[in-house]
């Protein structure tokens, strides 16, 4: 079964459908879920694996990449080539992947570039 959640509302729009469907497990891709929603699903006994996002809840397995390091090396690489007008275009605002990548990206830039970029 596939459930689609609009990016503006995240997991809240599909949680009831998932529970009513009596699925045996869930793979979640690129969706935003808070710890209260995670706890609700775990309480129903549904095994969950979150892919490419993080949830601050111990009852859910998570698989992801090192977003912070990826962002760091992207910023560092562009800066090392001599680029000075570097922009970061993020994903879903407030998502764990976006926040981690942005933090790494800014750390990969020399301090003087980060300060100039932040205040533009």
N, C-alpha and C positions, 0 to 999 in steps of 0.2 A: 504494500500500500504506500502511496505517496501522499504526503500532506504538505501543502504550501502555506507559508505564513508571510503576510506582507511585511516588508522591511520596517514599516513605521510602527508595527505593533508587536512584532516578534513572536515568541513562543506562546504568549497568552491566548492568541486566537485559535490555536490548534490543540491545546492541552486536553480539553474536554473530548474532542473527536478521537484523539489517540487513546484515551482511557476507555471510552465507550466501545472502541473497535476491538478491544481485548487482544491487542497484538502481543506477541511473545517477546519482542525486543524492539528497540528503536536505535537507528543510526541518525544522528542529527548533524546536518551539514550547514555551516555558515548561518547560524541562527543565534539570536540573543536570548539567553535564559538567565533568570536570577536564581539565587539559592533557595528562595521560598518555592519557586516553581519546580526546581530540581527535587526538593524534599517531597513535594506533593506526588510526583511521579514515582519516586522511590517507595513511598508509603503504599502505593498500589502494587508494588512488587514487579514493576516492569524494568528489565535490564536496559540501561541506556549507555550509549557511547557517543560522546560529543567529539566531532571531528573539526579541527581548525578553529576552535574557539575554546575558551576556558571558562569554567564555572567554579566559584568558590564553594564547593560542596564535596565532601569526601565520598558520598555514596554513588557517584557517577564516574565511569571511566572516561578518560580524555586522551585523544590522540592529536598531536599538533606539531607544528614546526617551531623552530627558534626564531620567532618574529623579531625579537629585539636584535639579535645578531644580524639577521637579514637586513633590517633597516640600517643598522650601524655600518655594515660593509657597503651598502648602496651609497650612503652619505659620504663615507670615507673615500670610496673609489672616485666618485664625481669630483670631490674636492682635490684629491691627489692629481687629477688630470689638469688642474688649474681652473676648473669652472668656478665662477663666483656668484652667478645668479642661478641658484639651485632651488627648486621648489619640491615640496612633498605633497603629493595628491593622495589622500587617504581613502579608506573604505568607509563603511558604515560608521558614522560618528558615535563615539562612545563604546564601540565594540572592543573586545579584548585584543583582537588582532591589530586593529588600527592604533590603539593606544600604545601597544608594545612596539610596533614598527616605527611609529612616530618618535617615541622616546629614543630608540636605537639610532634612528636617522639623525636626530639632533646631536646625539653624543658622537656620531661619526664625523661631524663637521668640526673644524677648528673653532674655538670659543668666539673669536671675533666675528666669524660668519654666522654663527648661531644667534648672537645678540642682534646683528643687523637684520637677519631674517625674521626673528621673532617680533620685532617692533615695526615692521612694514605694514 
